[in-house]
Amino acid sequence: MKTVLSTLNAKYIHTSLSIRYLKAYAEPDYDIELAEYTIKDPAMNIVTDLHAKKPEIIGFSCYIWNIEETIKVIKMLKKINPSLLIVLGGPEVTYDTREWMEKIPEVDFIIIGEGEQSFKQLLDELHGEHNYENVSGIAYRKDAALQIKPQRNKIDLKTLPSPFRFKEDLSQLSKRVTYIETSRGCPFSCQFCLSSIEVGVRYFDRDKVKEDIRFLMEHGAKTIKFVDRTFNISRSYAMEMFQFLIDEHKPGTVFQFEITADIMRPEVIQFLNDNAPKGLFRFEIGVQSTNDATNELVMRKQNFSKLTRTVTMVKEGQKIDQHLDLIAGLPEEDYHSFKKTFNDVFELRPEELQLGFLKMLRGTGLRLRAEDHGYVYMDHSPYEILKNNILSFEDITKIKHVEDVLEKYWNDHRMDETVEYLVSNVFASPFDFFQDFGTFWDKKGWSRIGHQLEDLYKHLFEFLASSNHDVVDIVSGFMKYDYLRNQKFKPRKPWWDDALSKQERSKIYHSILENPLLLGEEFARKQLTEKDLFKHTVLETLPFNLNHYLKTGKMVEEGSFILVHYDTVHSKTTVYTALSREFESKVG
């Protein structure tokens, strides 16, 4: 029977590890074809492509991000071919299985939980005697009555075959994210997380994992993301893997991990700071909340002072980028408490700060006890909360405004110096800046349209001007600096109006040619010609001494110039500064 395993990924660059494990475990007894799509692909296109493969069995891996689109595809496929057997699996359908079987009558089987062994057993019965009661971890219908067979035993992970050796995947490794497991399960019991349901942590064979990583790198994999829920739960294991990756990595490869920061020992971080190449590792850290009462209610153990120590040490090492997560809407975390959580974590200045909203996942303790905290949430995936007993829908809407501008103005690092000055010197707190700007952004309707880079600068300037802040000129100077230094090539038309006339600009350029040391020895050594200056540099005025601010963090309001050189030969952008008074005798 022709069998296809499919899923709808969130993005094209993502790959599904689950269907590859199922395929690998079923071989060599069954030859299974993989078919991946995205949630953005039209359902008709997916159906057309799957139908053309002429399958007799199709399995879909289901998650909160793809279940709604997957259902559309399933219903269309079954209408076209009623004899097609539909099998679902994955975390979204593992819980409330009876409800899913009743909701989607087109589904013939649901695999419950860990799927490798159950799916293989199901294929054996589909090709054999159809005695489905012999299959553990499965839901099906018999004489119109629903049958649910629980899983009997967890599989021995050390026996699983590699999911990375399929020839059809090799050409795509450099273009997509490769996901890899070294363990399953989580030692913690966070009540909003599915991982808390499985007790204990099981490990894969270390030598096999290392061989897989070598194989992936040899075949061009660039981004390898470990999906272990807590990669560093075993210090000795984490150290062994870190050392292996440092020793064996290929240039250009990046490894991403989910770590629990407050249990990471300082000597481990020091080892990474001393030995890891810059950019080789990336850490994802779930902070979620700094409210102790909230963490206790969701059975989340967290020592924020130790977490701060870890994040700070990693940041000071300048080797590893960090992505920190927050969740708005946890129990007993009202708007003001979440504001404190946000400011606590932003104080650490992570490279990325992800602001998410609580999702009441099927099977989690928080969903089962939703009434205890007055949770109202979406009936459909992703089951995001709408309000609870202390957080109104209006509060959630306001926090969503923060999320929108946080992504564009902090996580994308388009204007780091500008934002840093605003959150440190202009607004009462970082949250106040993102909240005020986010609300302004929403009222303007900007969240519903796309934006060019220049638009983002113009929008921020408009917001500051409308707020009657007396630092608009200062901040616009930072914005010019951020804009120019982050360009790879000389911009054709900046977002601001020229402060210098062509005559003034020409005089300053000629004064620089006459005395290059005005911009320092490094600039003078470049020996730029008049043609180089006019073709490959930008000259702008600032209302403050930029060089003094960058060195000391203190503002001195005296005019200065910045000259930005775009070296196209070496793909390098360099900023040179000088005070206005140094040019006064030349410009007049």
RASUL-V702360 format. One line per field, one symbol per residue. ss: DSSP state (A for helix, B for strand, O for the rest). psi: psi as a letter, one per 40 degrees, with the letter a starting at -180 (. if undefined). Layout:
# RASUL-V702360
ss=???
psi=???
This chain:
# RASUL-V702360
ss=OOBBBBBBBOOOOOOOAAAAAAAAAAOOOOOBBBBBBBOOOOAAAAAAAAAAOOOOBBBBBOOOOOAAAAAAAAAAAAAAOOOOBBBBBOAAAAOOAAAAAAAOOOOOBBBOOOOAAAAAAAAAAAOOOOOAAAOOOBBBBBOOBBBBBOOOOOOOAAAOOOOOOOAAAAOOOOOOBBBBOOBBBOOOOOOOOAAAOOOOBBBOOAAAAAAAAAAAAAOOOOBBBBOOOOOOOOAAAAAAAAAAAAAAOOOOOBBBBBBOAAAOOAAAAAAAAAAOOOOOBBBBBBBBOOOAAAAAAOOOOOOAAAAAAAAAAAAAAOOOBBBBBBBBOOOOOOAAAAAAAAAAAAOOOOOBBBBBBOBOOOOOAAAAOAAAAOOBBOOOOOOBBBBOOOOOAAAAAAAAAAAAAAAAAAAOOOOAAAAAAAAAAAOOOAAAAAAAAAAAAAAOOAAAOOOOAAAAAAAAAAAAAAOOOOOAAAAAAAAAAAAAAOOOOOOOOOOOOOOOOAAAAAAAAAAAAAOAAAAOAAAAAAOOOAAAAAAABBBBBBOOOAAAAAAAOOOOOOOBBBBBBBBOOOOBBBBBBBBOAAAAAAAO
psi=hhhhhiihidideiihddddddddddiedhhhhihiaieehhddddddddddefidhhhhhhideeddddddddddddddgdehhhhiiiddedifdddddddgeehdihhhahedddddddddddebefgeeehifihiihfehhhhhiidiiihdeehiheeehdeddeedeeihhiiheiiiheifheehddedhhihiiihdddddddddddddeehdhhhhehdgdfdhdddddddddddddeiihehhhiihihdeehiddddddddddhihedihhhhhddiehddddddefhhhhddddddddddddddfdhihhhiihheihfgadddddddddddddefidhhhhiihhgiheiddddfdddefhhihdiiffiidiaeehiddddddddddddddddeddefdgdddddddddedididdddddddddddddeeeeeiihiddddddddddddddefheedddddddddddddeeidihidhieiihdhidddddddddddddgdedeiddddddfiiddddddeihhiiieigddddddeeihhghiiihhhhggddefhhhhiiiiddeedddd.
